[in-house]
Amino acid sequence: MRFIPHEYQSHAIERILDTSTVGLFLDMGLGKTVITLTAVEQLIYNLFDTDKTLVIAPLRVAHDTWSRESEKWDHTRHLKISKILGNVKQRRQALNVEADIYVINRENIVWLVDELGKKWNFDTVVIDELSSFKSASSKRFKALRRVRPLIKRIIGLTGTPAPNSLIDLWSQVYLLDQGARLGKTISGYRDRYFIPGQRSGHVVYEWKQKKESEENIYREISDICISMKAEDWLEMPDRIDRTVPISLDGPSQAKYRQLERDLLLPLGDADIVANTAAVLSNKLLQMANGAVYDEDREEQEIHTAKLDALEEIIDTANGQPVLIFYAYKHDLARIQKRIKSAKKLESNVDIENWNKAKIPVLLAHPASAGHGLNLQAGGNIIVWFGLTWSLELYQQANARLHRQGQTNSVIIHHLVTTGTIDEDVMQALENKATGQDALLEAVKARIEKAREG
């Protein structure tokens, strides 16, 4: 297929070619992969400025997206890609293959840095989903930081650089410019742009932005980062968000309220215990979905209300394909038991079959289907059976269908159990105030309300 770039794609390609350090903060569906492949191909074969390129990506993206995308376009089809995946022996074999681009999953970047050490020979590095390096304390960030001085060109790709807080930006930008713009240390960055919020002694749990910090931070990085939104550049299909209220029957509601109030729910021979806010949030979300794991990791079904609503949505779709995002393994099992035609997304074959309309109901976990998958050819209906606190996963998952190439309005159904923590998650997603702070505040408010009642 011949690649005819949009104006914004041409601009992004030129920026990669013209500067050795660039962050492409491009919305989902704007073609980050083909933009980067086009630039890398020119750097290797036209400008002779790059010898070996490493792409660091989520596992499924590393396994499928980069090779599939390069084979799709006439001008990149000749690029040889080696996938540094699998066990140690397989990774070493792939590392020793002569190739233009080497692709590795982000979980193995620590191994690669240790394996090569001072013999690091990748002069160009592409970080696909730069936001996965947002933690300055993570092993993957520390490993890449060690070899950063040996990298001549670096390209960071993400659609959500700071989904929860601008605190997340420091480590990502550091990997781009080695601290030239936002400082050499995370503590210096915090002191400059933030003030301590909630704390316990010397431990700060929350950092609040100083006035005008956002404006100042983006000004500092504007020369190396490009930010583009799909709505500004593409004729995107309409997106219709629908909240489907789910009502619990009396006994199910009583069980939910008891766990919320007492942090303990006796069920037959086993108990449901929630001894921290995070555990309680997790248990309450499970119960809102219809089942919960007990102390022995056995599934205890509470209700079937969401399954009933899901079945109705599928029936109403009249044969149109439906993509369902689930949260827990017992969600998956219960959906598959109820909806016999449902198929779990497990392989590239499943992706192909979905896009060929051969799978009527596709089940996916947002953490495994959130990045790099093009599913827009297969359908336009999404159902969130179980919600997520992660704004990044939520946005990325929806973008599997609501993206360039989609020809129909995308309908997103959210199954929200009324009077439960589902409502708090939906509110947090709508406010884009997701993450640990929103979770803790929601749980605290629910406990207090339940005990008052």
N, C-alpha and C positions, 0 to 999 in steps of 0.2 A: 504494500500500500504506500502511496506517495504521501509524504508529510508536508502539508501546507500550513505553516504556523500562523496562529492568530497574532495580532499585533503585540499583545502582552507577552506571548511566548517568545517572539523574536527579541523583545526587550530583555527578557530574563536570560535568554541564551547569550546575548551580547554582554550582559553583566558578568556572567560566569567567565566568558572569554577575556574580558577586560581587567578582571581583578582576581587575585589569588585567594581571596577570602570573601565568601558570600553566603548569606542566609536567605533562603527563599521561603518566606512565610506565605505560602500560597494556599488558598482555600481548596477543600476537597473537590476534585473533578477538573482542576485547571491544567492537569497534565504535567505534574512535576517530574515524572519519570522520563517521558519523551523529551522534555526540555533538557534534562541533565544528560541523557544519552546522546542527544544531538550535539551538545557542547563538548562532551568527552570525545566523541568521534572526531570532531574538528581539532581538538587539542592533540589527539594522537596522530592523525593522518594528514592534516592540513598545516597545522602550526608546529608540529613536532615538539610540543611543549610538555607532553606527558608520556611516560613510559608504562607505568603500572598503576592501575586504578583499583582501589578497594571500596566496595559498597557495604556499609553496615546497615542491616535492616531487620525488622521483625521476622521471625522464622518463616512464616508462610509466605511473606513477601520475598524473602531471600530465596526460597525454594522455587517460586513460581513467577512472580511479577516481572522481575528484571529480564529474565531470559525470554519470557513470553512477549514482553513489550519490544525488546530488541528485534525479535524475529518478525514482528508485525510490520515494521517499516522498512521500505526499500533501502534507505540510506544508512540504516544501522544493522541490517541483516548480516553483514559480514563480520560484525564484532564477535570475537570469541569470548565466551563467559565461562568461568570456572566457579563452581559452587563449593565453598569450603564448609561443608555440612557433614553430619553423621558422626561416626566415632573418630577417635584420634587418628587411626590409620587412614581412614577415608579423607579426613581433613588434610593430612600431610600429603597425600597423593594429589589432591586438588590444588594444594599450594605449590606443588612442583610442576604443574602443567603450565605450558606456555599459553598465556591468554592475554586479552586486552583488559578485561574487567574481572575481578575476583569478588564474589559475593559471600558474605558471612553473616550469620545471625548474631544479633547483639549480645546474646548470652555467652558467645564464645570469643568475644573480643579480648577478654582477660587472658584466655589461653593463647591467642595469637600474639599478643604483646610479649608474653612470657616465652613463647616458642621462638620468636625472631630476635627479641632483645635489641641490641645495638645494630643488628643486621637488618633492621626494618627497612624495606625497600619499596614501599608504596609511596610514590611522590604525590599522588592525588587521592584524597579520601572523600567519599560521599557518605554522609550520615542521613539515612532515610528514616524519618521521624526523629528529628533532633530532640524533640521534647522527651524522648525516653532517656536522655542524659541530663534531665533537669535536677537530679539529686547530686549535690557536690560530695556527698559521703558514700556514694555507690562505688562498687568495685569497677564497674565498666567505665565510669567517668575518670577515676584515678588511673586506670590502665591507659586510657587514650591520652590522658594528660601527660603521661610519661614520654610518649613518642611524638607528641604534638610538634616539638621543635624540629623533628625529622621530616615533617610533612610540608611539601611546597605549596600545594593547593588544597583547599578544603571547602566543601559545599554542604551546607546544612539545609535539610528539607523538612518542613512541617506545616501543617495547617493550623495547629493549635500550640503556639510557643509558650503561652502562659495561661492555660485553661482555668487555673484556680487562683493564682497570685503572681505578681511580677517578681516575687522572690525566686520563682522558677527560672527566670531568664539568666541569672548570673552564670551558672555552669555551662549553659548552652552557648552563650556569647563568648565565654572564656575559651571554649574549644575552637571557636572561630578566630579570635584575635589574641589569644594568650594574655588576656587581662588588660589590653591597651585602652579599652573604652569604659568598662564597668569596674575596673580594679583587679588587682592580683589575687585578692582573697574574698571569700564570701562574707566574712565579718566586716571588712571594709565597705563592701557593697551595702550591707544592712545598715551600718552606721550612717552612711551617706544618704540613703533614700528612704529609710524606714525608722519607726520608733517602736519600742517594745510594747506589746499589749498584754495579754494574759501571761502570767509567769508564776513560778513557784521557786522562791529563792533566786538562785542564779540561772535557773532554767526558764527560757522564754518559749511559750507554746504558740504565740501568735505575734506576727509582725505587721504593723499597720503602716500604710504608705504615708509619707509626708506630703504636704500640699505641693502640688505641681510635680511630684516625683515621676508620674507616668509621662508627662510631657518631656521632662528632662531626660529620662531614660531613653525614650524613643528618638529624641534628637541626637543623643550620643551614638546610637547604633545605626542611624539612618543612612550613613554612607556605605555600609556593608550589608544591610538587610533590606529586602524588597518585600513589601506586604501588599497582597492583592486579594480581593474578595470576588467570589464567583458572580455574585449579583451585579457587580460593576462591569463585568467583562463578557458574560455569557447570557444567552437567552435561556434562562433556566425554567423548567416546568414548574407549575404551581405546586406548592406543598400544603397539604391539608392535614392539620393536626387535630386529632379527635381524642377526647378523654372518655373512656367507657367506664362509668361508675359500677363497681361490683359491690353488692350488698351481702353481708354475712347473715346467716340465720342465727337465732338466739344462742344455741349451745356453742357455736363456733366463736361468736362474738364474746361470750363469757370466758372462754379459754384464752382468747387473745388478751382480754382485759386483765385476767388473773396473772398472766406472765408479765404484762406491762407493769402491773402494780407490785407484785411480790417477787419478781425476778425468778420465780420458780413455778413450774406447772407439772404436777404429778399426772402421769398418763399410764395407767395400767401397771406394768412391771418396771417401767422406766420413768425417769424424770427429765424435764427440759429445764436446764439451769442456765442462767445468764448472769455472770458475775462481774462483767464490765460493760461500759456503755457500747463499745464496739460489738461485743458478743450479743448484747441485747438487740441492737439495731439489726444484726444479721438474723437473729431468731425471729424478730417481728416481721422482717421482710419475707422470710420463708413462710411464716404463718399466713401472711397476707396473700401469698401465692397459692397456699392450700395444703402445704405439708411442712414438716420440720424434723430435723435430726435430733434424736434424743442423745443421752450421755454415751450410749453404746454405738453411736453413728447409725442407728437404725431409723428408717423413715417412718414417721407417724403422720398419717393423713388427717387433716383437720376439716377440710371442706373441698368441694368441687366447683365452687362458684366461678372461678376464673376459667376452668376447663369448659364449663357450660357456655360462657360468653365467647371463648375462643372458637368453639365448635359452631356457634351461631354466625360469627364473622366469616368463617371459612365457607359455610353454607351460603351465606349472602353473597359471597364473591362469585358464585356461579361458575366455578371452574377456573377463575383467574388465579395464577400462582400467588402464594402468600409466603412471605419471609417472616419467620418468628424468631425473636431474640428471647432466650431464656436465661435464667440466672444461676440455677442450681441443678445438680445432677438429678435430683428427684423431680424437678420440673421437666427435664428432658424425658425421663422414664415415664412419667404420668401422661405427658402429651403424646408420646409415641404409643402408649397403651390405648389412649382414647382416639387419636387420629391415626388410623392405620396407614394412610398414604404419606405420613410425615417422614422425611429423610434427614438425618443429621449431616451437616456439611463436614466432610472429612478429607476430601481429596480434590485434586485438580479436575478429575473426571466429574465430580459433583458440580463444580463450577460450570464446566462445559454443558452438562446436562440441564442445569438450571437455566442457563442463557439460551438453550435450545427449547425451553418450555417443556422439558421432559420430567421435571419434578414439580408436582402441584403444591407441595408444602415443604419448605426448607427450614430446618432448625439450625440456629447458629448461636454461639455464645459471643457476646460483643468483644470480649478480650481476644478471641481468635479470628474474628471476622472484621475487626475494626479498622484495619489498615490495608490499603493496596489492592483490594479485591474489586473487580468490576462486575457487578451483578445486575446492572441497570437494564440489560437486554432481556432479562428473564421475567420481570414483573414490576409492579408499581405499588404493591400493598405490603406494609410492614405492620407487625403486631409486636408490641413490647409486653410479653407475658410477665416478665420480672424486670423491674426497673434497676438502674444503676446510679450510684452517687457520683460516678465519674463523668463530668461534662465532656471530657475528651473522648471517652469510649462512646458516649451517647451520640455526639456529633459525627464521629467517624463512622459509626455503625449506620446511622441514617444516610450517610453519604454513599453507601454502597449502591443505593437505588436513586437517590436524589442527586444526580450528577450529570455532567455533560454526556450526551448520548441518550438520555432518557427522553422518550417521546410522549409520555403521559403524565398527568398530574399524579404526584406521589401522595398516597394516603397513609398516614401513620396513626395507628390505633394504640393508645396507652391504656392497659387494663389497670385501673386504680381502685383498690379496695377502700371503700369509704370508711372514715373514722379510724384509719390505720396510718402507719408510717409511710405508706405509699404516697399519701397526700403531701407529706413533707418533702419527699424526694422530688415529686413533680414540681412543687413550688420552688425548690432549690435549683432545679434544672432551668425553669423559666426565668429565675432571677440570675442564673449563671453564678450562683454562690455555692458551688459544690465543694466537696472535699471533706476532710476530717472535721473542720470547724463546724460546717453545716450539720454534719452527722451528729456531733456531740450536742450541739444546741437543740436539735430536734428531739433527740432521745431524752435529754434533760427536761425539756418542756413536757414531753409525753408522760414521763414518770411522775412529775409534779402534778399534772392534771389528773392522772389516774388515781393517785393517792388522795388528792383532794376530793375526788368523786366518791 
